[in-house]
Amino acid sequence: MGLFDRAGLPSADFRSLIAAVGRRVRVLAWAQGGDGPVVGLAGQLAIQQPDGWRFVPWHEIASGGWDSDSGRLRWRLTDGSDGEVLLRDPGSLPDLFRERVDASIVVQERFELNRGRAAMIVARRPLDDEHAALLWTVTRHGGSFDTAQIDQADAELARLRAEYDIA
């Protein structure tokens, strides 16, 4: 285990993290959270909780960021669920959070649909698996979509997938 693999994370926490991941890891940044360390790894955010480590892959985070007023790092996942963690002395973890989430985005395109509706298509890639397929999501804006708008969004998704997916 190299000295710089743990970036100052206490040894016991680092060993616990390795055991939870099941392989060696490199800590990019970390901060003390409410229940233990919150660690930024290449492919995911690792949060120590009373019952073990929780892992949030960067490519599953649709939005989020640091709220300095509350001392919380917050996020919304691509499945619509929310998460947050309290950070004491956040250091560079909020910057790493933004950089890693942004790095996971390969394609991001907003397009207008008829009747004031819009859709955002985003393709993300797991940052710790260079061979993984892109993960595509469509987010609808402006209310419910009718069948024609859904068909239009699906056609745009198919076009972008054909352009960017590598078979």
N, CA, C and O of each residue as an XYZ file, in Angstrom:
668
protein
N       0.853     -1.165      0.000
C       0.000      0.000      0.000
C       0.899      1.228      0.000
O       1.725      1.393      0.898
N       0.745      2.090     -0.999
C       1.571      3.281     -1.120
C       1.104      4.391     -0.204
O      -0.076      4.494      0.134
N       2.046      5.210      0.186
C       1.747      6.322      1.078
C       0.695      7.254      0.487
O      -0.168      7.748      1.212
N       0.755      7.501     -0.815
C      -0.148      8.475     -1.433
C      -1.484      7.869     -1.840
O      -2.384      8.595     -2.264
N      -1.630      6.546     -1.719
C      -2.905      5.912     -2.043
C      -4.011      6.371     -1.106
O      -5.181      6.393     -1.490
N      -3.655      6.736      0.116
C      -4.688      7.073      1.097
C      -4.825      8.560      1.354
O      -5.731      8.961      2.084
N      -3.976      9.390      0.792
C      -4.081     10.859      0.852
C      -4.400     11.394      2.246
O      -5.200     12.316      2.399
N      -3.771     10.811      3.251
C      -3.970     11.285      4.614
C      -5.146     10.667      5.349
O      -5.354     10.958      6.527
N      -5.916      9.821      4.681
C      -7.018      9.131      5.345
C      -6.428      8.238      6.438
O      -5.478      7.502      6.172
N      -6.964      8.284      7.657
C      -6.422      7.434      8.723
C      -6.346      5.962      8.299
O      -7.221      5.454      7.597
N      -5.287      5.300      8.740
C      -5.002      3.917      8.313
C      -6.170      2.966      8.545
O      -6.496      2.166      7.668
N      -6.803      3.040      9.709
C      -7.916      2.126      9.998
C      -9.071      2.340      9.022
O      -9.679      1.374      8.560
N      -9.375      3.594      8.707
C     -10.441      3.890      7.751
C     -10.060      3.412      6.356
O     -10.901      2.891      5.624
N      -8.789      3.590      5.987
C      -8.317      3.157      4.675
C      -8.431      1.638      4.546
O      -8.895      1.138      3.521
N      -8.012      0.904      5.577
C      -8.122     -0.563      5.542
C      -9.590     -0.997      5.459
O      -9.924     -1.930      4.728
N     -10.450     -0.328      6.201
C     -11.875     -0.638      6.153
C     -12.451     -0.381      4.756
O     -13.262     -1.162      4.258
N     -12.030      0.704      4.142
C     -12.488      1.043      2.790
C     -12.027     -0.007      1.777
O     -12.809     -0.442      0.932
N     -10.769     -0.411      1.860
C     -10.247     -1.452      0.959
C     -11.042     -2.740      1.129
O     -11.390     -3.394      0.146
N     -11.326     -3.100      2.364
C     -12.103     -4.322      2.618
C     -13.502     -4.212      2.003
O     -14.010     -5.184      1.446
N     -14.115     -3.050      2.100
C     -15.467     -2.868      1.547
C     -15.456     -2.883      0.024
O     -16.363     -3.438     -0.597
N     -14.433     -2.276     -0.584
C     -14.353     -2.228     -2.047
C     -13.915     -3.582     -2.602
O     -14.361     -4.001     -3.670
N     -13.045     -4.252     -1.871
C     -12.573     -5.559     -2.315
C     -11.312     -5.508     -3.166
O     -10.915     -6.509     -3.763
N     -10.693     -4.350     -3.218
C      -9.446     -4.184     -3.976
C      -8.782     -2.898     -3.519
O      -9.371     -2.112     -2.777
N      -7.553     -2.690     -3.967
C      -6.848     -1.459     -3.628
C      -7.570     -0.263     -4.244
O      -8.168     -0.356     -5.316
N      -7.496      0.835     -3.552
C      -8.114      2.074     -4.022
C      -7.114      3.209     -3.871
O      -6.147      3.113     -3.116
N      -7.364      4.265     -4.591
C      -6.581      5.487     -4.438
C      -7.537      6.592     -4.018
O      -8.501      6.896     -4.722
N      -7.266      7.184     -2.877
C      -8.077      8.269     -2.350
C      -7.665      9.551     -3.062
O      -6.493      9.926     -3.047
N      -8.632     10.222     -3.687
C      -8.360     11.489     -4.372
C      -8.561     12.681     -3.443
O      -7.834     13.671     -3.532
N      -9.535     12.587     -2.562
C      -9.806     13.619     -1.557
C     -10.710     12.991     -0.517
O     -11.408     12.014     -0.788
N     -10.690     13.558      0.666
C     -11.604     13.076      1.705
C     -11.868     14.185      2.713
O     -11.107     15.147      2.823
N     -12.963     14.025      3.442
C     -13.331     14.949      4.506
C     -14.014     14.144      5.598
O     -14.496     13.035      5.362
N     -14.049     14.704      6.773
C     -14.736     14.045      7.871
C     -16.226     14.322      7.757
O     -16.648     15.476      7.695
N     -17.020     13.259      7.728
C     -18.463     13.385      7.680
C     -19.065     13.197      9.058
O     -18.340     13.060     10.043
N     -20.361     13.189      9.131
C     -21.051     13.040     10.402
C     -20.810     11.707     11.079
O     -20.733     11.650     12.306
N     -20.686     10.616     10.302
C     -20.499      9.269     10.853
C     -19.117      8.696     10.577
O     -18.836      7.558     10.953
N     -18.261      9.456      9.933
C     -16.938      8.964      9.560
C     -16.490      9.653      8.293
O     -17.100     10.634      7.867
N     -15.435      9.154      7.691
C     -14.918      9.829      6.501
C     -15.841      9.717      5.285
O     -16.591      8.753      5.129
N     -15.755     10.734      4.440
C     -16.398     10.743      3.126
C     -15.234     10.848      2.147
O     -14.446     11.792      2.201
N     -15.136      9.870      1.254
C     -13.930      9.704      0.453
C     -14.257      9.764     -1.035
O     -15.159      9.074     -1.511
N     -13.522     10.586     -1.758
C     -13.649     10.648     -3.202
C     -12.653      9.693     -3.847
O     -11.441      9.867     -3.716
N     -13.165      8.691     -4.537
C     -12.349      7.735     -5.279
C     -12.504      8.027     -6.764
O     -13.321      8.866     -7.146
N     -11.748      7.363     -7.590
C     -11.814      7.614     -9.032
C     -13.220      7.415     -9.585
O     -13.688      8.228    -10.383
N     -13.895      6.354     -9.176
C     -15.181      6.036     -9.762
C     -16.393      6.302     -8.908
O     -17.524      6.157     -9.372
N     -16.173      6.696     -7.643
C     -17.323      6.830     -6.752
C     -16.997      7.634     -5.511
O     -15.838      7.851     -5.160
N     -18.056      8.064     -4.869
C     -17.988      8.708     -3.575
C     -18.270      7.620     -2.543
O     -19.264      6.903     -2.651
N     -17.400      7.497     -1.547
C     -17.563      6.484     -0.499
C     -17.874      7.198      0.810
O     -17.148      8.102      1.226
N     -18.959      6.782      1.451
C     -19.425      7.438      2.672
C     -19.480      6.391      3.778
O     -20.228      5.417      3.690
N     -18.682      6.602      4.819
C     -18.729      5.668      5.940
C     -19.954      5.980      6.786
O     -20.166      7.119      7.203
N     -20.761      4.947      7.033
C     -21.963      5.066      7.835
C     -21.870      4.065      8.990
O     -21.009      3.186      8.965
N     -22.720      4.179      9.979
C     -22.632      3.269     11.128
C     -22.678      1.784     10.742
O     -22.064      0.950     11.409
N     -23.402      1.455      9.668
C     -23.529      0.057      9.261
C     -22.572     -0.336      8.132
O     -22.714     -1.418      7.562
N     -21.617      0.505      7.805
C     -20.648      0.185      6.754
C     -20.534      1.311      5.746
O     -21.045      2.412      5.950
N     -19.862      1.009      4.671
C     -19.626      2.006      3.627
C     -20.773      2.032      2.637
O     -21.315      0.987      2.277
N     -21.140      3.214      2.200
C     -22.119      3.416      1.124
C     -21.352      4.001     -0.047
O     -20.509      4.879      0.136
N     -21.636      3.523     -1.239
C     -20.930      3.976     -2.438
C     -21.909      4.617     -3.419
O     -22.959      4.055     -3.728
N     -21.544      5.798     -3.897
C     -22.356      6.518     -4.872
C     -21.480      6.742     -6.104
O     -20.599      7.601     -6.086
N     -21.714      5.975     -7.175
C     -20.918      6.169     -8.392
C     -21.128      7.569     -8.971
O     -22.251      8.070     -9.017
N     -20.048      8.183     -9.403
C     -20.121      9.552     -9.944
C     -21.091      9.633    -11.111
O     -21.806     10.627    -11.241
N     -21.136      8.620    -11.959
C     -21.987      8.674    -13.155
C     -23.475      8.553    -12.832
O     -24.313      8.769    -13.707
N     -23.810      8.213    -11.598
C     -25.214      8.152    -11.205
C     -25.707      9.462    -10.596
O     -26.886      9.583    -10.264
N     -24.817     10.445    -10.446
C     -25.193     11.736     -9.877
C     -25.606     12.675    -11.008
O     -24.787     13.045    -11.849
N     -26.873     13.053    -11.022
C     -27.393     13.943    -12.063
C     -27.056     15.394    -11.772
O     -26.776     16.166    -12.690
N     -27.081     15.769    -10.500
C     -26.777     17.148    -10.107
C     -26.427     17.164     -8.634
O     -26.664     16.199     -7.908
N     -25.859     18.278     -8.210
C     -25.539     18.409     -6.803
C     -24.404     19.378     -6.594
O     -23.929     20.014     -7.535
N     -23.974     19.484     -5.356
C     -22.866     20.350     -5.038
C     -22.789     20.664     -3.562
O     -23.541     20.129     -2.748
N     -21.874     21.530     -3.244
C     -21.559     21.915     -1.881
C     -22.419     23.092     -1.455
O     -22.509     24.085     -2.177
N     -23.047     22.995     -0.300
C     -23.799     24.084      0.316
C     -23.008     24.521      1.542
O     -23.103     23.899      2.600
N     -22.232     25.583      1.403
C     -21.362     26.024      2.492
C     -22.153     26.533      3.698
O     -21.667     26.459      4.826
N     -23.361     27.047      3.476
C     -24.166     27.537      4.599
C     -24.565     26.413      5.547
O     -24.540     26.589      6.765
N     -24.932     25.267      4.997
C     -25.364     24.143      5.836
C     -24.234     23.159      6.109
O     -24.364     22.286      6.966
N     -23.123     23.297      5.383
C     -22.013     22.356      5.547
C     -22.321     20.987      4.969
O     -21.795     19.976      5.433
N     -23.186     20.958      3.942
C     -23.609     19.676      3.372
C     -23.252     19.570      1.890
O     -23.355     20.528      1.124
N     -22.840     18.391      1.533
C     -22.663     18.018      0.134
C     -23.949     17.308     -0.259
O     -24.327     16.310      0.355
N     -24.625     17.828     -1.289
C     -25.942     17.293     -1.678
C     -25.923     16.836     -3.121
O     -25.149     17.341     -3.935
N     -26.784     15.871     -3.436
C     -26.869     15.398     -4.807
C     -28.244     14.802     -5.095
O     -28.983     14.406     -4.194
N     -28.550     14.757     -6.366
C     -29.736     14.059     -6.881
C     -29.217     13.027     -7.867
O     -28.415     13.341     -8.746
N     -29.679     11.793     -7.713
C     -29.245     10.719     -8.589
C     -30.093     10.670     -9.852
O     -31.168     11.266     -9.917
N     -29.602      9.962    -10.840
C     -30.329      9.848    -12.108
C     -31.665      9.135    -11.936
O     -32.550      9.282    -12.780
N     -31.829      8.368    -10.863
C     -33.119      7.712    -10.612
C     -34.106      8.619     -9.877
O     -35.228      8.209     -9.581
N     -33.678      9.874     -9.579
C     -34.547     10.844     -8.932
C     -34.402     10.909     -7.423
O     -34.942     11.827     -6.806
N     -33.698      9.980     -6.809
C     -33.522     10.016     -5.354
C     -32.456     11.042     -4.971
O     -31.591     11.391     -5.774
N     -32.537     11.508     -3.746
C     -31.621     12.527     -3.240
C     -30.719     11.947     -2.167
O     -31.049     10.954     -1.518
N     -29.577     12.588     -1.998
C     -28.666     12.214     -0.930
C     -27.902     13.430     -0.460
O     -27.808     14.435     -1.164
N     -27.359     13.326      0.735
C     -26.547     14.405      1.268
C     -25.697     13.857      2.395
O     -25.996     12.819      2.985
N     -24.631     14.581      2.675
C     -23.769     14.230      3.787
C     -23.197     15.510      4.378
O     -22.794     16.419      3.651
N     -23.168     15.568      5.700
C     -22.575     16.682      6.419
C     -21.065     16.517      6.368
O     -20.552     15.423      6.599
N     -20.349     17.598      6.068
C     -18.885     17.560      6.027
C     -18.323     18.581      6.995
O     -18.715     19.748      6.990
N     -17.408     18.129      7.817
C     -16.656     19.040      8.673
C     -15.343     19.313      7.966
O     -14.649     18.371      7.584
N     -14.987     20.566      7.783
C     -13.749     20.943      7.093
C     -13.647     20.199      5.750
O     -12.861     19.260      5.624
N     -14.434     20.612      4.754
C     -14.573     19.841      3.512
C     -13.320     19.755      2.658
O     -13.209     18.861      1.818
N     -12.373     20.667      2.854
C     -11.149     20.629      2.054
C     -11.466     20.682      0.570
O     -12.277     21.499      0.133
N     -10.831     19.813     -0.204
C     -11.012     19.814     -1.658
C     -12.092     18.847     -2.134
O     -12.291     18.691     -3.338
N     -12.797     18.193     -1.198
C     -13.817     17.222     -1.614
C     -14.931     17.845     -2.463
O     -15.327     17.229     -3.452
N     -15.461     19.037     -2.132
C     -16.495     19.617     -3.009
C     -15.993     19.886     -4.434
O     -16.740     19.707     -5.395
N     -14.749     20.310     -4.571
C     -14.188     20.524     -5.915
C     -14.047     19.207     -6.659
O     -14.347     19.128     -7.850
N     -13.594     18.177     -5.964
C     -13.469     16.858     -6.585
C     -14.845     16.339     -6.997
O     -14.995     15.751     -8.068
N     -15.846     16.558     -6.146
C     -17.220     16.148     -6.446
C     -17.648     16.703     -7.805
O     -18.102     15.957     -8.671
N     -17.500     18.012     -7.984
C     -17.907     18.656     -9.239
C     -17.096     18.111    -10.420
O     -17.656     17.806    -11.473
N     -15.785     17.991    -10.240
C     -14.915     17.523    -11.318
C     -15.275     16.110    -11.741
O     -15.333     15.827    -12.937
N     -15.515     15.223    -10.800
C     -15.815     13.821    -11.117
C     -17.186     13.679    -11.777
O     -17.336     12.927    -12.740
N     -18.185     14.396    -11.264
C     -19.514     14.330    -11.887
C     -19.432     14.851    -13.324
O     -19.957     14.225    -14.244
N     -18.774     15.992    -13.513
C     -18.616     16.546    -14.867
C     -17.840     15.602    -15.775
O     -18.178     15.461    -16.950
N     -16.809     14.955    -15.250
C     -15.993     14.040    -16.057
C     -16.785     12.822    -16.519
O     -16.443     12.210    -17.531
N     -17.830     12.466    -15.794
C     -18.626     11.300    -16.177
C     -19.567     11.589    -17.342
O     -20.093     10.658    -17.951
N     -19.787     12.863    -17.661
C     -20.717     13.233    -18.727
C     -19.994     13.235    -20.067
O     -19.020     13.963    -20.262
N     -20.484     12.411    -20.982
C     -19.914     12.315    -22.320
C     -20.726     13.149    -23.306
O     -20.167     13.836    -24.160
N     -22.036     13.082    -23.179
C     -22.952     13.814    -24.061
C     -24.012     14.460    -23.185
O     -24.545     13.835    -22.268
N     -24.310     15.722    -23.481
C     -25.398     16.416    -22.804
C     -26.029     17.352    -23.814
O     -25.408     18.317    -24.259
N     -27.266     17.057    -24.169
C     -27.929     17.854    -25.190
C     -29.380     18.131    -24.803
O     -30.157     17.215    -24.533
N     -29.719     19.405    -24.783
C     -31.098     19.835    -24.531
C     -31.723     20.158    -25.885
O     -31.089     20.771    -26.743
N     -32.949     19.745    -26.059
C     -33.636     20.111    -27.297
C     -35.097     20.413    -27.001
O     -35.723     19.854    -26.101
N     -35.596     21.326    -27.811
C     -36.968     21.798    -27.650
C     -37.931     20.862    -28.372
O     -37.661     20.385    -29.474
N     -39.046     20.620    -27.725
C     -40.133     19.853    -28.313
C     -41.276     20.822    -28.581
O     -41.196     21.994    -28.212
N     -42.316     20.353    -29.209
C     -43.444     21.241    -29.469
C     -44.205     21.565    -28.191
O     -44.082     20.857    -27.192
N     -44.984     22.624    -28.226
C     -45.860     23.080    -27.144
C     -45.110     23.383    -25.842
O     -45.589     23.060    -24.755
N     -43.936     24.005    -25.960
C     -43.227     24.488    -24.777
C     -42.549     23.440    -23.925
O     -42.153     23.720    -22.793
N     -42.412     22.264    -24.442
C     -41.735     21.210    -23.692
C     -40.285     21.110    -24.176
O     -39.961     21.538    -25.284
N     -39.430     20.549    -23.344
C     -38.031     20.336    -23.706
C     -37.576     19.022    -23.076
O     -38.212     18.506    -22.158
N     -36.490     18.505    -23.575
C     -35.904     17.286    -23.012
C     -34.397     17.449    -22.973
O     -33.804     18.129    -23.811
N     -33.799     16.819    -21.996
C     -32.350     16.795    -21.859
C     -31.928     15.333    -21.950
O     -32.407     14.482    -21.200
N     -31.030     15.065    -22.876
C     -30.470     13.726    -23.011
C     -29.031     13.790    -22.537
O     -28.253     14.642    -22.966
N     -28.695     12.875    -21.647
C     -27.338     12.827    -21.095
C     -26.835     11.395    -21.172
O     -27.543     10.448    -20.831
N     -25.593     11.259    -21.629
C     -24.906      9.965    -21.603
C     -23.754     10.098    -20.614
O     -22.948     11.027    -20.688
N     -23.698      9.163    -19.703
C     -22.637      9.153    -18.698
C     -21.844      7.856    -18.820
O     -22.326      6.843    -19.326
N     -20.590      7.936    -18.327
C     -19.757      6.740    -18.338
C     -19.204      6.507    -16.939
O     -18.837      7.453    -16.242
N     -19.146      5.255    -16.538
C     -18.487      4.952    -15.265
C     -17.009      5.323    -15.372
O     -16.351      4.961    -16.348
N     -16.494      6.023    -14.403
C     -15.122      6.529    -14.473
C     -14.078      5.490    -14.088
O     -12.883      5.720    -14.274
N     -14.508      4.358    -13.559
C     -13.551      3.335    -13.174
C     -13.619      2.095    -14.064
O     -13.087      1.044    -13.707
N     -14.276      2.217    -15.225
C     -14.364      1.099    -16.170
C     -14.384      1.649    -17.587
O     -15.439      2.013    -18.107
N     -13.222      1.707    -18.202
C     -13.115      2.304    -19.533
C     -13.832      1.502    -20.615
O     -14.025      2.004    -21.723
N     -14.228      0.271    -20.318
C     -14.911     -0.564    -21.308
C     -16.432     -0.596    -21.130
O     -17.142     -1.220    -21.919
N     -16.920      0.078    -20.097
C     -18.359      0.063    -19.827
C     -19.116      0.856    -20.887
O     -18.614      1.837    -21.436
N     -20.323      0.410    -21.152
C     -21.190      1.102    -22.100
C     -21.655      2.429    -21.500
O     -21.717      2.588    -20.280
N     -21.977      3.370    -22.375
C     -22.550      4.637    -21.917
C     -23.933      4.372    -21.325
O     -24.660      3.487    -21.775
N     -24.272      5.153    -20.316
C     -25.578      5.046    -19.675
C     -26.377      6.289    -20.038
O     -25.993      7.405    -19.688
N     -27.487      6.096    -20.737
C     -28.275      7.194    -21.289
C     -29.497      7.476    -20.428
O     -30.154      6.554    -19.946
N     -29.799      8.769    -20.236
C     -31.019      9.180    -19.544
C     -31.676     10.312    -20.330
O     -31.008     11.116    -20.979
N     -32.990     10.347    -20.251
C     -33.772     11.440    -20.839
C     -34.565     12.076    -19.709
O     -35.315     11.400    -19.005
N     -34.393     13.371    -19.543
C     -35.140     14.119    -18.533
C     -36.088     15.059    -19.265
O     -35.680     15.812    -20.149
N     -37.347     15.002    -18.887
C     -38.358     15.831    -19.543
C     -38.609     17.085    -18.720
O     -38.690     17.029    -17.493
N     -38.731     18.225    -19.410
C     -38.963     19.508    -18.755
C     -40.241     20.136    -19.301
O     -40.518     20.049    -20.498
N     -41.008     20.761    -18.435
C     -42.173     21.504    -18.871
C     -43.491     20.800    -18.675
O     -44.497     21.221    -19.246
N     -43.524     19.753    -17.898
C     -44.781     19.057    -17.641
C     -44.842     17.702    -18.304
O     -43.834     17.168    -18.768
N     -46.042     17.157    -18.341
C     -46.208     15.825    -18.906
C     -46.079     15.879    -20.430
O     -46.360     16.901    -21.057
N     -45.659     14.784    -20.995
C     -45.445     14.671    -22.438
C     -46.565     13.857    -23.061
O     -47.040     12.880    -22.482
N     -46.979     14.275    -24.250
C     -47.935     13.466    -24.992
C     -47.163     12.447    -25.835
O     -45.932     12.448    -25.850
N     -47.882     11.596    -26.521
C     -47.253     10.529    -27.302
C     -46.318     11.070    -28.373
O     -45.241     10.511    -28.585
N     -46.704     12.142    -29.051
C     -45.850     12.714    -30.092
C     -44.548     13.255    -29.506
O     -43.488     13.102    -30.114
N     -44.615     13.884    -28.334
C     -43.407     14.413    -27.702
C     -42.495     13.284    -27.214
O     -41.272     13.375    -27.321
N     -43.095     12.231    -26.683
C     -42.309     11.067    -26.264
C     -41.620     10.454    -27.471
O     -40.442     10.100    -27.407
N     -42.359     10.327    -28.579
C     -41.769      9.777    -29.807
C     -40.625     10.659    -30.305
O     -39.602     10.146    -30.760
N     -40.789     11.973    -30.224
C     -39.751     12.903    -30.653
C     -38.500     12.762    -29.771
O     -37.378     12.750    -30.279
N     -38.696     12.656    -28.464
C     -37.568     12.479    -27.544
C     -36.883     11.135    -27.795
O     -35.655     11.057    -27.791
N     -37.663     10.089    -28.011
C     -37.089      8.768    -28.288
C     -36.285      8.773    -29.586
O     -35.233      8.139    -29.668
N     -36.777      9.486    -30.601
C     -36.054      9.572    -31.876
C     -34.726     10.310    -31.698
O     -33.712      9.911    -32.272
N     -34.729     11.383    -30.907
C     -33.493     12.123    -30.651
C     -32.514     11.280    -29.851
O     -31.310     11.323    -30.104
N     -33.012     10.518    -28.894
C     -32.166      9.602    -28.135
C     -31.546      8.557    -29.065
O     -30.351      8.276    -28.970
N     -32.338      7.989    -29.949
C     -31.823      6.988    -30.899
C     -30.753      7.592    -31.805
O     -29.747      6.947    -32.099
N     -30.974      8.834    -32.249
C     -29.992      9.498    -33.103
C     -28.674      9.697    -32.369
O     -27.607      9.404    -32.909
N     -28.748     10.192    -31.144
C     -27.534     10.434    -30.372
C     -26.822      9.132    -30.020
O     -25.593      9.067    -30.049
N     -27.582      8.106    -29.691
C     -26.957      6.803    -29.392
C     -26.244      6.257    -30.614
O     -25.148      5.707    -30.499
N     -26.844      6.400    -31.768
C     -26.198      5.915    -32.994
C     -24.923      6.704    -33.270
O     -23.956      6.160    -33.804
N     -24.919      7.962    -32.914
C     -23.753      8.809    -33.158
C     -22.611      8.546    -32.167
O     -21.442      8.566    -32.552
N     -22.944      8.302    -30.902
C     -21.921      8.212    -29.864
C     -21.610      6.823    -29.361
O     -20.477      6.577    -28.949
N     -22.556      5.899    -29.373
C     -22.275      4.565    -28.865
C     -21.333      3.831    -29.807
O     -21.480      3.870    -31.028
N     -20.383      3.176    -29.214
C     -19.438      2.390    -30.002
C     -19.764      0.934    -29.758
O     -19.727      0.455    -28.625
N     -20.080      0.243    -30.824
C     -20.476     -1.161    -30.690
C     -19.289     -2.067    -30.514
O     -19.452     -3.281    -30.387
